[in-house]
Amino acid sequence: MKNWQVSDWEKEIDRLFIAGYQTVDENKRREIYGEFQQIVAEQLPIFFLVNPLSLEAVRNHIDNLKFSAIGGAFWNIEELKIQDK
């Protein structure tokens, strides 16, 4: 927006967000997003008033399923394993 005054922490979370999605190294990306989340938690630029109801169904031969209040059932989809029958 024109003539919009942006604070230093807003510039920093923008920089971190961009750096995070451009970073291939998983450990470095985790570090970047951790720093991003720390600033957001301290500054509270956004907060969620509602959390949508979520329902997921998964077959019983899927291992390493970890439910999360924020990410639902599939937030760790890269870690899921299918059992051999």
Backbone bond lengths (Angstrom), bond angles and torsions (degrees), N, CA, C in turn:
res aa  C-N    CA-C-N  psi(-1)  N-CA   C-N-CA  omega(-1)  CA-C   N-CA-C  phi
1 M - - - 1.439 - - 1.527 108.95 -
2 K 1.268 115.30 148.63 1.455 121.49 -177.48 1.531 110.66 -68.76
3 N 1.342 115.62 135.92 1.465 123.22 178.98 1.531 113.37 60.35
4 W 1.316 117.63 25.89 1.456 121.83 179.96 1.527 108.92 -81.47
5 Q 1.319 116.91 125.21 1.462 121.64 178.91 1.523 108.84 -87.14
6 V 1.309 115.93 119.19 1.463 120.89 -178.47 1.525 108.37 -107.85
7 S 1.332 115.87 132.28 1.464 119.74 179.62 1.530 110.41 -78.09
8 D 1.324 115.38 166.45 1.466 120.10 -179.43 1.525 111.69 -61.80
9 W 1.350 117.36 -40.23 1.457 118.75 -178.42 1.531 111.33 -68.63
10 E 1.336 118.09 -30.15 1.469 120.35 175.93 1.528 110.53 -67.30
11 K 1.313 116.24 -41.50 1.466 120.02 176.08 1.523 110.44 -61.97
12 E 1.345 115.88 -39.18 1.467 120.13 -178.41 1.530 111.69 -68.29
13 I 1.343 118.93 -41.64 1.468 118.02 179.28 1.529 110.76 -69.16
14 D 1.321 117.80 -32.11 1.469 119.81 173.70 1.521 110.24 -62.64
15 R 1.340 116.45 -45.78 1.461 121.02 -179.33 1.529 110.52 -62.70
16 L 1.336 116.90 -44.60 1.464 121.05 -179.05 1.523 111.74 -65.88
17 F 1.323 117.18 -41.15 1.465 120.25 179.49 1.522 110.50 -60.35
18 I 1.319 116.54 -45.82 1.464 121.09 179.37 1.528 110.24 -65.28
19 A 1.325 116.98 -44.35 1.469 120.50 178.98 1.522 110.78 -61.53
20 G 1.326 117.19 -37.82 1.461 121.03 -179.66 1.509 113.29 -62.88
21 Y 1.318 117.22 -46.24 1.461 117.50 -177.85 1.520 112.47 -79.62
22 Q 1.322 118.41 -11.22 1.461 120.81 175.82 1.527 112.47 -93.32
23 T 1.332 117.60 -10.40 1.458 122.12 -175.98 1.522 110.63 -89.92
24 V 1.322 115.74 127.15 1.465 121.39 -179.42 1.524 110.93 -85.20
25 D 1.321 117.80 -37.95 1.460 122.27 -177.90 1.531 110.16 -64.08
26 E 1.340 115.98 120.00 1.463 121.43 -173.79 1.529 112.44 -63.22
27 N 1.330 117.70 -41.24 1.469 120.38 -179.60 1.523 111.72 -66.93
28 K 1.316 116.56 -41.58 1.464 120.88 178.05 1.534 110.23 -65.13
29 R 1.347 116.34 -41.45 1.466 120.73 179.12 1.532 110.42 -63.09
30 R 1.340 116.63 -41.32 1.466 120.78 178.10 1.533 110.16 -61.31
31 E 1.330 116.49 -41.33 1.465 121.47 178.32 1.536 110.91 -63.46
32 I 1.324 116.45 -44.56 1.471 121.35 179.99 1.523 110.75 -62.70
33 Y 1.338 116.91 -48.23 1.464 119.54 -179.16 1.532 111.72 -68.43
34 G 1.332 117.40 -29.34 1.461 120.35 174.84 1.521 111.36 -63.35
35 E 1.328 115.25 -42.84 1.466 120.60 177.15 1.532 110.38 -65.13
36 F 1.334 116.36 -41.88 1.468 121.85 176.48 1.533 110.00 -57.16
37 Q 1.340 116.78 -48.91 1.461 121.13 -177.94 1.524 111.95 -64.88
38 Q 1.330 116.96 -35.06 1.462 120.47 178.67 1.528 110.78 -62.75
39 I 1.325 116.48 -45.62 1.472 120.55 179.77 1.527 110.49 -64.89
40 V 1.327 117.04 -43.66 1.470 120.89 179.51 1.527 110.18 -62.46
41 A 1.345 117.60 -40.45 1.463 120.80 179.45 1.528 111.72 -65.73
42 E 1.324 116.93 -34.92 1.462 120.63 -179.94 1.529 112.36 -77.43
43 Q 1.312 117.40 -41.21 1.464 121.48 -173.83 1.528 113.48 -90.32
44 L 1.319 116.92 -22.36 1.464 123.21 -179.45 1.532 113.79 49.86
45 P 1.346 116.89 55.26 1.465 118.12 177.62 1.521 112.07 -69.84
46 I 1.323 115.71 -23.08 1.462 120.99 177.78 1.521 108.13 -139.76
47 F 1.291 116.25 152.03 1.452 120.70 170.68 1.518 107.06 -149.27
48 F 1.309 114.77 150.32 1.453 120.76 -172.98 1.525 109.80 -97.79
49 L 1.319 115.48 125.40 1.453 120.85 -179.56 1.519 112.02 -86.46
50 V 1.308 116.14 -25.61 1.459 120.53 -179.79 1.517 109.12 -136.47
51 N 1.295 115.14 155.89 1.449 121.86 174.65 1.526 106.12 -125.28
52 P 1.322 118.50 115.95 1.465 119.60 -175.40 1.523 112.11 -63.42
53 L 1.315 115.25 143.81 1.454 121.13 175.43 1.515 108.45 -67.17
54 S 1.313 115.94 133.40 1.458 120.43 -176.62 1.519 108.85 -131.59
55 L 1.310 116.36 137.00 1.452 121.59 178.56 1.516 108.15 -134.57
56 E 1.317 116.55 123.21 1.456 121.58 178.28 1.520 109.24 -123.11
57 A 1.306 116.17 143.83 1.460 121.73 175.87 1.524 107.96 -118.18
58 V 1.328 115.40 135.04 1.461 120.72 -177.07 1.520 108.26 -137.67
59 R 1.301 116.22 137.54 1.465 120.27 177.45 1.529 110.38 -65.33
60 N 1.331 115.93 155.70 1.459 120.05 -174.89 1.528 113.82 -76.67
61 H 1.316 119.13 0.72 1.466 119.92 177.26 1.535 112.06 -101.52
62 I 1.323 116.58 19.32 1.465 121.92 175.27 1.529 107.88 -101.80
63 D 1.332 116.74 122.58 1.464 122.12 179.99 1.522 111.06 -100.74
64 N 1.323 114.44 159.58 1.460 124.41 174.92 1.532 112.53 69.68
65 L 1.303 116.81 28.24 1.463 121.66 177.03 1.525 108.21 -78.68
66 K 1.321 116.69 123.04 1.464 121.82 -178.99 1.522 107.92 -127.50
67 F 1.311 116.45 111.71 1.461 120.42 -179.67 1.524 110.34 -76.56
68 S 1.319 115.54 148.13 1.458 121.86 179.84 1.524 108.46 -139.55
69 A 1.317 116.46 139.23 1.467 120.46 178.39 1.519 111.37 -63.40
70 I 1.304 116.81 -28.86 1.460 120.50 -178.51 1.520 111.70 -89.58
71 G 1.325 117.43 -42.18 1.455 120.00 -170.91 1.509 116.10 -105.82
72 G 1.323 118.91 3.66 1.449 119.43 -178.94 1.520 111.62 68.97
73 A 1.323 117.10 -153.74 1.461 121.33 -175.04 1.515 113.57 -86.24
74 F 1.294 118.84 -21.38 1.460 120.08 -169.74 1.521 114.03 -112.66
75 W 1.323 118.29 20.63 1.468 120.98 179.87 1.518 111.24 -64.98
76 N 1.343 117.69 -25.78 1.464 121.23 179.67 1.530 110.87 -110.67
77 I 1.308 116.48 40.50 1.466 121.48 -172.63 1.530 112.94 -56.61
78 E 1.337 117.69 -30.30 1.463 119.52 -179.55 1.527 112.07 -70.74
79 E 1.342 118.08 -13.14 1.461 122.06 179.93 1.530 113.05 -99.52
80 L 1.329 118.32 -6.75 1.460 120.88 -177.43 1.522 110.71 -70.30
81 K 1.321 115.24 145.33 1.463 121.51 -179.98 1.527 108.87 -128.16
82 I 1.318 115.90 143.29 1.463 121.27 175.91 1.522 107.81 -100.16
83 Q 1.339 116.09 125.11 1.465 120.98 179.53 1.520 110.08 -70.19
84 D 1.322 115.41 146.08 1.464 119.75 171.48 1.516 108.18 -73.84
85 K 1.325 115.61 141.21 1.472 119.06 -178.98 1.499 111.04 -84.93
